[in-house]
Protein backbone atom coordinates (compact mmCIF):
# COMPACT_ATOMS: atom_id res chain seq x y z
CA UNK A 1 0.00 0.00 0.00
CA UNK A 2 1.26 3.48 -0.81
CA UNK A 3 0.01 6.86 0.35
CA UNK A 4 0.64 10.40 -0.80
CA UNK A 5 0.19 13.16 1.81
CA UNK A 6 -0.08 16.86 1.00
CA UNK A 7 -0.01 19.61 3.64
CA UNK A 8 -1.79 22.54 2.00
CA UNK A 9 -1.18 26.04 3.34
CA UNK A 10 -1.77 29.62 2.19
CA UNK A 11 1.68 29.86 0.57
CA UNK A 12 1.79 26.51 -1.16
CA UNK A 13 1.99 22.88 -0.13
CA UNK A 14 4.38 20.14 0.96
CA UNK A 15 4.17 16.59 -0.39
CA UNK A 16 5.45 13.28 1.00
CA UNK A 17 5.18 9.77 -0.43
CA UNK A 18 4.74 6.90 2.07
CA UNK A 19 4.83 3.14 1.70
CA UNK A 20 3.41 0.47 4.01
CA UNK A 21 5.78 -1.40 6.34
CA UNK A 22 5.53 -4.85 7.89
CA UNK A 23 4.24 -3.54 11.24
CA UNK A 24 1.11 -1.87 9.77
CA UNK A 25 2.92 1.45 9.74
CA UNK A 26 4.28 3.56 6.91
CA UNK A 27 7.73 4.67 5.82
CA UNK A 28 8.48 7.98 4.17
CA UNK A 29 10.23 7.36 0.86
CA UNK A 30 10.74 11.02 -0.06
CA UNK A 31 11.64 14.20 1.72
CA UNK A 32 8.91 16.83 2.06
CA UNK A 33 8.80 18.36 -1.41
CA UNK A 34 7.42 21.90 -1.71
CA UNK A 35 4.70 22.47 -4.30
CA UNK A 36 4.32 25.97 -5.67
CA UNK A 37 0.55 26.38 -5.69
CA UNK A 38 -0.74 29.70 -7.07
CA UNK A 39 -2.89 31.35 -4.41
CA UNK A 40 -3.44 34.63 -6.23
CA UNK A 41 -6.94 33.92 -7.48
CA UNK A 42 -10.32 35.57 -7.17
CA UNK A 43 -12.03 32.22 -7.52
CA UNK A 44 -13.68 31.90 -4.10
CA UNK A 45 -15.13 28.50 -5.03
CA UNK A 46 -11.72 26.84 -4.66
CA UNK A 47 -11.97 25.07 -8.02
CA UNK A 48 -8.91 26.83 -9.44
CA UNK A 49 -6.90 26.01 -6.32
CA UNK A 50 -7.74 22.29 -6.31
CA UNK A 51 -7.25 22.01 -10.07
CA UNK A 52 -3.78 23.55 -9.74
CA UNK A 53 -3.03 21.27 -6.78
CA UNK A 54 -3.96 18.19 -8.80
CA UNK A 55 -1.58 19.18 -11.60
CA UNK A 56 1.28 19.84 -9.17
CA UNK A 57 0.73 16.56 -7.31
CA UNK A 58 0.69 14.57 -10.55
CA UNK A 59 3.92 16.20 -11.75
CA UNK A 60 5.72 15.87 -8.40
CA UNK A 61 4.55 12.45 -7.20
CA UNK A 62 3.37 10.27 -10.08
CA UNK A 63 6.77 10.46 -11.79
CA UNK A 64 8.48 9.12 -8.65
CA UNK A 65 6.18 6.11 -8.25
CA UNK A 66 5.84 2.93 -10.33
CA UNK A 67 2.06 3.41 -10.15
CA UNK A 68 -0.29 5.96 -8.55
CA UNK A 69 -0.79 5.69 -4.78
CA UNK A 70 -3.76 3.99 -3.18
CA UNK A 71 -4.85 7.28 -1.67
CA UNK A 72 -4.04 10.98 -1.53
CA UNK A 73 -4.52 12.57 1.90
CA UNK A 74 -4.70 16.38 1.99
CA UNK A 75 -4.28 18.16 5.35
CA UNK A 76 -5.54 21.73 5.20
CA UNK A 77 -6.96 24.52 7.40
CA UNK A 78 -10.55 25.71 7.30
CA UNK A 79 -14.01 24.42 8.12
CA UNK A 80 -14.54 20.83 6.94
CA UNK A 81 -17.66 18.69 7.14
CA UNK A 82 -18.21 15.21 5.72
CA UNK A 83 -14.92 15.47 3.85
CA UNK A 84 -15.92 18.70 2.10
CA UNK A 85 -14.53 22.19 2.52
CA UNK A 86 -17.21 24.54 3.84
CA UNK A 87 -14.82 27.49 3.85
CA UNK A 88 -11.10 28.12 4.22
CA UNK A 89 -10.35 31.83 4.51
CA UNK A 90 -6.57 31.52 4.35
CA UNK A 91 -6.91 29.57 1.11
CA UNK A 92 -9.36 32.06 -0.37
CA UNK A 93 -12.25 29.57 -0.34
CA UNK A 94 -15.53 31.27 0.62
CA UNK A 95 -18.06 28.76 -0.69
CA UNK A 96 -18.52 25.02 -0.04
CA UNK A 97 -16.63 22.72 -2.39
CA UNK A 98 -16.17 18.96 -2.59
CA UNK A 99 -12.38 19.23 -2.92
CA UNK A 100 -11.85 15.49 -2.49
CA UNK A 101 -14.15 14.65 -5.39
CA UNK A 102 -12.56 17.29 -7.63
CA UNK A 103 -9.04 16.05 -6.90
CA UNK A 104 -10.11 12.43 -7.36
CA UNK A 105 -11.58 13.20 -10.78
CA UNK A 106 -8.32 14.84 -11.88
CA UNK A 107 -6.00 12.19 -10.42
CA UNK A 108 -8.11 9.02 -10.67
CA UNK A 109 -7.26 7.92 -7.11
CA UNK A 110 -9.08 7.96 -3.79
CA UNK A 111 -8.72 11.36 -2.08
CA UNK A 112 -9.50 12.27 1.51
CA UNK A 113 -9.38 15.70 3.12
CA UNK A 114 -8.40 16.13 6.76
CA UNK A 115 -8.27 19.18 9.00
CA UNK A 116 -4.67 20.02 9.81
CA UNK A 117 -5.37 20.34 13.54
CA UNK A 118 -7.05 16.95 13.70
CA UNK A 119 -3.92 15.55 12.03
CA UNK A 120 -1.83 17.16 14.76
CA UNK A 121 -3.97 15.49 17.41
CA UNK A 122 -3.81 12.08 15.71
CA UNK A 123 -0.02 12.35 15.63
CA UNK A 124 0.22 12.79 19.41
CA UNK A 125 1.90 9.68 20.87
CA UNK A 126 0.75 10.67 24.37
CA UNK A 127 -2.93 11.24 23.67
CA UNK A 128 -5.25 9.76 26.23
CA UNK A 129 -9.00 9.33 26.63
CA UNK A 130 -9.04 10.87 30.11
CA UNK A 131 -7.36 14.26 29.74
CA UNK A 132 -7.86 17.66 28.15
CA UNK A 133 -5.23 18.71 25.62
CA UNK A 134 -5.02 21.95 23.63
CA UNK A 135 -2.98 21.95 20.42
CA UNK A 136 -1.71 25.20 18.90
CA UNK A 137 -0.06 25.24 15.48
CA UNK A 138 2.11 28.30 14.75
CA UNK A 139 3.11 28.67 11.12
CA UNK A 140 1.54 30.18 7.99
CA UNK A 141 -1.57 30.64 10.09
CA UNK A 142 -2.38 29.90 13.71
CA UNK A 143 -4.52 26.87 14.41
CA UNK A 144 -6.10 25.74 17.66
CA UNK A 145 -7.73 22.47 18.63
CA UNK A 146 -8.83 21.19 22.05
CA UNK A 147 -9.63 17.59 22.89
CA UNK A 148 -11.54 16.66 26.05
CA UNK A 149 -11.54 13.03 27.20
CA UNK A 150 -10.58 11.84 23.74
CA UNK A 151 -13.20 13.89 21.88
CA UNK A 152 -12.62 17.16 19.98
CA UNK A 153 -14.26 20.18 21.59
CA UNK A 154 -15.95 21.79 18.58
CA UNK A 155 -19.04 23.45 20.08
CA UNK A 156 -21.34 24.01 17.14
CA UNK A 157 -18.43 23.35 14.81
CA UNK A 158 -15.97 26.22 15.12
CA UNK A 159 -14.67 26.19 18.71
CA UNK A 160 -10.98 26.56 19.44
CA UNK A 161 -9.84 28.43 16.29
CA UNK A 162 -7.20 30.46 18.10
CA UNK A 163 -5.98 32.42 15.09
CA UNK A 164 -9.35 34.19 14.88
CA UNK A 165 -9.15 35.47 18.46
CA UNK A 166 -9.42 39.27 18.33
CA UNK A 167 -6.50 40.90 20.14
CA UNK A 168 -7.25 44.48 19.08
CA UNK A 169 -10.51 45.47 17.31
CA UNK A 170 -8.68 48.41 15.70
CA UNK A 171 -5.69 46.34 14.61
CA UNK A 172 -4.54 45.39 11.09
CA UNK A 173 -7.06 43.79 8.75
CA UNK A 174 -6.76 40.14 7.73
CA UNK A 175 -8.13 39.63 4.18
CA UNK A 176 -8.13 35.86 4.67
CA UNK A 177 -10.08 35.90 7.92
CA UNK A 178 -12.06 39.05 7.05
CA UNK A 179 -11.45 40.56 10.50
CA UNK A 180 -9.35 43.20 12.23
CA UNK A 181 -6.77 42.66 14.92
CA UNK A 182 -6.97 38.86 15.07
CA UNK A 183 -4.03 36.90 16.44
CA UNK A 184 -2.87 35.82 12.97
CA UNK A 185 -2.15 39.42 11.89
CA UNK A 186 0.42 39.66 14.69
CA UNK A 187 1.99 36.24 15.01
CA UNK A 188 1.70 34.15 11.82
CA UNK A 189 4.82 33.95 9.64
CA UNK A 190 3.42 36.03 6.74
CA UNK A 191 2.24 38.74 9.15
CA UNK A 192 5.58 38.89 10.96
CA UNK A 193 7.34 39.19 7.60
CA UNK A 194 5.01 41.96 6.47
CA UNK A 195 5.50 43.89 9.71
CA UNK A 196 9.30 43.68 9.36
CA UNK A 197 9.20 44.97 5.80
CA UNK A 198 6.84 47.80 6.84
CA UNK A 199 9.18 48.86 9.63
CA UNK A 200 12.11 48.79 7.23
CA UNK A 201 10.25 51.04 4.79
CA UNK A 202 9.44 53.45 7.60
CA UNK A 203 13.09 53.61 8.60
CA UNK A 204 14.10 54.55 5.05
CA UNK A 205 11.93 57.65 5.32
CA UNK A 206 13.88 58.89 8.34
CA UNK A 207 16.95 61.13 7.85
CA UNK A 208 19.20 58.98 10.04
CA UNK A 209 18.30 55.72 8.26
CA UNK A 210 21.01 53.61 6.72
CA UNK A 211 21.03 53.00 2.98
CA UNK A 212 19.38 49.82 1.62
CA UNK A 213 22.76 48.24 0.90
CA UNK A 214 23.23 46.99 4.44
CA UNK A 215 25.43 44.15 5.53
CA UNK A 216 23.31 41.53 7.35
CA UNK A 217 21.28 38.77 5.66
CA UNK A 218 18.05 40.11 7.14
CA UNK A 219 18.68 43.68 6.00
CA UNK A 220 19.56 42.56 2.49
CA UNK A 221 16.34 40.53 2.34
CA UNK A 222 14.29 43.44 3.70
CA UNK A 223 15.81 45.80 1.13
CA UNK A 224 14.71 43.45 -1.66
CA UNK A 225 11.21 42.84 -0.29
CA UNK A 226 10.65 46.56 0.24
CA UNK A 227 10.93 47.14 -3.50
CA UNK A 228 7.83 47.27 -5.68
CA UNK A 229 6.88 43.93 -7.16
CA UNK A 230 8.18 41.77 -4.31
CA UNK A 231 6.02 39.94 -1.80
CA UNK A 232 6.56 41.49 1.67
CA UNK A 233 5.14 38.38 3.34
CA UNK A 234 7.78 35.98 1.97
CA UNK A 235 10.50 36.34 4.64
CA UNK A 236 11.28 32.91 6.11
CA UNK A 237 12.03 31.91 9.69
CA UNK A 238 15.75 31.41 9.08
CA UNK A 239 16.21 35.07 8.13
CA UNK A 240 14.14 36.19 11.11
CA UNK A 241 16.35 34.06 13.36
CA UNK A 242 19.45 35.55 11.74
CA UNK A 243 18.09 39.02 12.52
CA UNK A 244 17.73 38.10 16.19
CA UNK A 245 21.26 36.73 16.23
CA UNK A 246 22.52 40.03 14.79
CA UNK A 247 20.53 42.03 17.39
CA UNK A 248 18.60 43.72 14.60
CA UNK A 249 16.13 46.18 16.16
CA UNK A 250 13.45 45.45 13.53
CA UNK A 251 13.58 41.71 14.22
CA UNK A 252 13.62 42.25 17.97
CA UNK A 253 10.71 44.70 17.97
CA UNK A 254 8.41 42.77 15.64
CA UNK A 255 9.09 39.37 17.19
CA UNK A 256 8.67 40.75 20.70
CA UNK A 257 5.24 42.04 19.66
CA UNK A 258 4.38 38.62 18.22
CA UNK A 259 5.45 36.94 21.46
CA UNK A 260 3.32 39.34 23.54
CA UNK A 261 0.20 38.63 21.50
CA UNK A 262 0.83 34.90 21.47
CA UNK A 263 1.42 34.95 25.22
CA UNK A 264 -1.86 36.75 25.82
CA UNK A 265 -3.79 34.38 23.55
CA UNK A 266 -2.29 31.28 25.19
CA UNK A 267 -2.97 32.74 28.64
CA UNK A 268 -6.63 33.16 27.63
CA UNK A 269 -6.68 29.54 26.47
CA UNK A 270 -5.15 28.28 29.73
CA UNK A 271 -7.51 30.39 31.83
CA UNK A 272 -10.70 29.27 30.06
CA UNK A 273 -9.85 25.66 29.21
CA UNK A 274 -7.16 24.83 31.84
CA UNK A 275 -5.95 21.78 29.87
CA UNK A 276 -3.75 19.06 31.27
CA UNK A 277 -1.36 19.66 28.37
CA UNK A 278 -0.70 22.48 25.94
CA UNK A 279 1.11 21.35 22.78
CA UNK A 280 2.88 23.97 20.64
CA UNK A 281 3.95 22.92 17.14
CA UNK A 282 4.69 24.34 13.70
CA UNK A 283 7.36 26.28 11.88
CA UNK A 284 7.68 29.04 14.48
CA UNK A 285 8.37 26.50 17.22
CA UNK A 286 11.03 24.85 15.07
CA UNK A 287 12.57 27.97 13.54
CA UNK A 288 12.34 30.57 16.33
CA UNK A 289 12.72 28.81 19.70
CA UNK A 290 13.77 32.04 21.41
CA UNK A 291 10.44 33.61 20.40
CA UNK A 292 8.65 30.65 22.00
CA UNK A 293 10.73 31.30 25.13
CA UNK A 294 9.52 34.92 25.15
CA UNK A 295 5.95 33.78 24.50
CA UNK A 296 6.02 31.47 27.51
CA UNK A 297 7.47 34.32 29.59
CA UNK A 298 4.35 36.35 28.80
CA UNK A 299 2.14 33.33 29.46
CA UNK A 300 3.61 33.19 32.96
CA UNK A 301 3.06 36.92 33.44
CA UNK A 302 -0.56 36.93 32.26
CA UNK A 303 -1.87 33.63 33.70
CA UNK A 304 -3.09 32.95 37.23
CA UNK A 305 -0.96 30.53 39.21
CA UNK A 306 -3.39 27.61 39.39
CA UNK A 307 -4.17 27.14 35.68
CA UNK A 308 -0.51 27.81 34.88
CA UNK A 309 0.75 25.22 37.37
CA UNK A 310 -1.82 22.68 36.23
CA UNK A 311 -0.82 22.70 32.56
CA UNK A 312 2.16 20.84 31.12
CA UNK A 313 3.52 22.70 28.09
CA UNK A 314 5.16 20.70 25.30
CA UNK A 315 7.03 21.83 22.19
CA UNK A 316 7.05 19.76 19.03
CA UNK A 317 9.96 20.87 16.91
CA UNK A 318 9.58 18.62 13.88
CA UNK A 319 7.53 21.07 11.83
CA UNK A 320 4.99 19.62 9.41
CA UNK A 321 6.06 16.03 9.89
CA UNK A 322 3.41 15.71 12.59
CA UNK A 323 0.73 16.69 10.08
CA UNK A 324 1.93 13.91 7.77
CA UNK A 325 1.96 11.42 10.64
CA UNK A 326 -1.55 12.39 11.67
CA UNK A 327 -2.85 12.14 8.12
CA UNK A 328 -1.35 8.66 7.83
CA UNK A 329 -2.96 7.69 11.14
CA UNK A 330 -6.35 8.88 9.88
CA UNK A 331 -5.85 6.72 6.81
CA UNK A 332 -5.19 3.68 9.01
CA UNK A 333 -1.42 3.46 9.54
CA UNK A 334 -1.64 1.98 13.04
CA UNK A 335 2.12 1.47 13.27
CA UNK A 336 2.95 5.15 12.79
CA UNK A 337 5.33 6.74 10.31
CA UNK A 338 9.08 6.19 10.19
CA UNK A 339 11.44 8.82 8.78
CA UNK A 340 14.71 7.31 7.55
CA UNK A 341 17.86 9.22 8.54
CA UNK A 342 18.87 9.65 4.92
CA UNK A 343 15.84 11.91 4.38
CA UNK A 344 17.37 14.58 6.61
N, C-alpha and C positions, 0 to 999 in steps of 0.2 A: 504494500500500500504506500502511496506517495501523497504528499500534501503540500500545497503551495499557500503560504500565509503572506498577506499584504497588510501593513499598518498604514492606513491612510490618514494624512494630516492636512492642514491648510496650506502647507508649502510643498506638498508632494507626497511620496509614499516610499516605504521600504519593503523589500520582498525577500523572502527566505524560502528555500525548497527543503522539505523534510522527507525522510524515508522511514518506514517502520523498522523497528528493531525486534530482537527475539523476545524481549521482556514486555511486550505490548506498549513500548514507548516509541519515541521517534528520535531520529538523529538528523541534525542539520547537515546538509551536504553542500551548502553555499554560505558565504558571508551575507550579511544584510546588504542587499543591492539597492541603492537609491533609484527611484523612478521619478523622472521629471514630468509631473502631471500639470498641465496648464490650468491654473485656477482663475485666471482673468476671464471670466465669462459672465454675461448677464442672464444666462439661462438658469433661472431659479428652480427649474424642474429637476436638475441634476442629470439629465440625459446626456448632455455634452461631457460632463465630468466622468460618468461611468463608461461612456463610449471610448473616451481617451484612455481611461484606466485599462480597459480590456485590450486595447492595442499595445499599450506599454507592457502589460503582463505577458501577452503572447510573444512579443519581441524579446523580452528579457528572460523568460522562463522556459518557454516551449523549446527553444533552441538548445537548452542545456539538458533536456530530458529525452530519453529514448521514446517516450510517449507522454501524452498529457497526464497531469496528476488525477487522482481519484476525486479530489475536491479542492476548491479554492476557498480559503477562509479570509474574510476581509474584516479587520478590526478598525473601527472608526468612531469618532465622536458624534453626538447628536441624540435625537429622540428616536428610538427604534421600537417597533411593535410587530410581533408576528413575522420577524425577519425582514420587515420593510422599513425604509427610512421615512419617518413622519416629517422631520425637519432636521437640518444640521447647519446652523448659522455660520460656523467657521468655514464650512465647505461651500457656502453660498446657496444651499438647498433650502427653499422656503415652502415647497409643496411636497406632499407625499409621493414617493416613488418606490417601485419594487426593484431596487438596485440589484438584488440577487438574480431575479429573473432576467433583467437586461444583460448582466454580465454573462449569465449562463447561455443566453442566446448567441452572444458574440463568440464565446469560447468553447461551447459545446462540452462543458463539464458541469458537475454539481457545484453550486456556489452558495455559501452561507455567510450572512453578515452577523457580526457580533459587536456589541458595545465595547469600546476600549477599556472602560473601567470594570466591566464584568470580567474581561480577560485578565486584568490585573488581579482581581480577587481570585480567579480560578488558578492563577499561578502561585498563590501563597502557600508555601509548604507547611505553614503553621496554622492554617485556618481550622477553626473548631466550631462545633454546633452549639457551644454554650458560652460564647463571648460576643462582645460588640467590637467591631473593628472598623475604623474609618481609613479609607485609602485616598490619597491625594496625589495626583499626577501633574508634575510641573514641567511643561515643555512648550510646544507650539501654542497650546492653550492650557487651561488649568481645569482638570477634572476632579470630581469628588464622588465618592461612593461609600455608603455605610452599610454594613451587614450586621444584623442583630440575630443572635442565636441561629446562624447559618442561613438566614433569609435576607435578601436585599431590602433595605428600607427605602421604598420608592414613593410613599404617600399615594397621591393620585397619579403618579407616574414620573414626576420631575423633581423629587426630593434629592437633596445632597449635591446639586450642581454648584460647586464652590466658586467656579470662575464667574458666575453670574451675580455673586454677592456684591451689592452696591457699597462701595467704600466712601464715595463722595458723589452726591447727586449732581454736583456742578463740575465733575471731573471730565476728562477726555471722553469723546464718543467712540464707541466700538461699532463699526459698520456690521461686523459679523453677528454680534449679539444684539444690535439695535438698542443700545442702552448707554447711558453716561456713567462714568466713574466706577465701573465694575472692576473686580479684582484683576481680570485679564489685561486691562489697559495699563496696569502698573507692573505686573509681575510675569507675564508670559514672555517668551524669548523675542517674538517680533516687536512687542511693545517696548521692551527694554532697549532693543536695538534702535527703534525709532526715537526714543527719548534721548539716547546718546547722540544720535546724528543731529537732533534738534538743538541740543545744548552746544554742540560743536558749531553749528551755523550761527547761533547767537553770539558765541565768543568771537567769531570772525568779524562781527559788526562793531566790536569794541576796539578802541584805539590801541590798547595794550596787547591785543591778541597776537599770537605768533602766526607766521605764514602757514599755508596749508602743507608746505613741504617739511613736515616734522619727522622726527627720527624714530618713533616707536611704531611697532606693528599696528597698534590700535589707532594711533593718529593718522597713519597712512591710509588705513581702511576708512576711517571717518571722513578724510579729505575726499576720497573717491565717492563714497556714498552720498556726500553732501552735494555733489554735482547733479545737475539736471539729467534725467534719464536713468538714474540708478535707483535701486530699491532701498530705501532707508531702513527697511525691516530685515535686511538679509545678513546682519552681523551675527556670527556664530559664537558659541560659548567659549571657544578657545581664545578668540581675540578679546572677549570680555575679561577672561581670566588673566590674559597677558596684561591688560590695562590695570588690573588690580595689583599685579606683581610689580608694575612700573610706578605704582602710586599715582596713577592718572586721576586728577580730580573729577573728570567727567565720569569715569567708571565708578569711582568711589561714591559720588553723589547719587547717581542713578540707581546703582545696585543697593545702596543703603535705603533708598526710598522703596525699592521693591521688597527688601527684607522687612521693613516696617509694615507695609500693607499685608504681606504674607503672614507676618507674626500676628497681626490683629485678626485676620481671617481665621487662622488656625486656633487662636485663643477663643474666638466665638464658637468654633466647632467643638473644642474641648469643653467649654462651659455648658453648651446646650446638650450635647450628646454624651460627654464624659465616657468615651470608649475605653475598653481595656487596652487596645493598641491603636496607635496612629502610625500608618505606613506612608512614608514619603518616597516617591519614585519619579523617574523621568530624567530628561536631559539636564535640567538645572541641578538636580541632586548629584549627577555624575560629573558635570562639567564645572560647577561652581560650588564646591563644598564649603568654602568660607562664607558664601552668602547664606547657605543653609545654617551654618553656625550662628550668623547674625540673626536670622529668622527665629531660631530657637531661643536666642537671647531675648527677643521681643515677646515671644510666647511666654517666657518665664515672667517678664515684667507685667504683662497684661492679664495673666490668668490667676484666678484664686488658687490657694495652696492645695485644697483638696482635689479638685479635678486634675490639677497639674500632677500631683503626686500619684494619682490613681491611673495615669495613662503611661504606658510604655511606648516610647517613640522609636521607630525603626527607620533606617535609610536603606533603600535598595539602589545600588549604584551601577546596575547593569543595563541602564537605559531601556531600550524598547524590546530587549530580549524577553522580558517578562510578559509583554503583550503577545509575543509569538508563542510562548509557553502556555499562556492561558487560552489562546485560540486553539492550540493543539489539544489541550485538555477538554475544551468544549466539543471538539470533534470526536474525542474518545480515546486519546492517547493516555491510557491509565498509568503507563510507566514513566511519564514525563518526557522532557526533551533533553538530549545530550548535545553539548557544543564542543566538538573536537578542538584540541589546542591549536591545530594548524589553521583554524579559521580566525585566529586572533582574538 
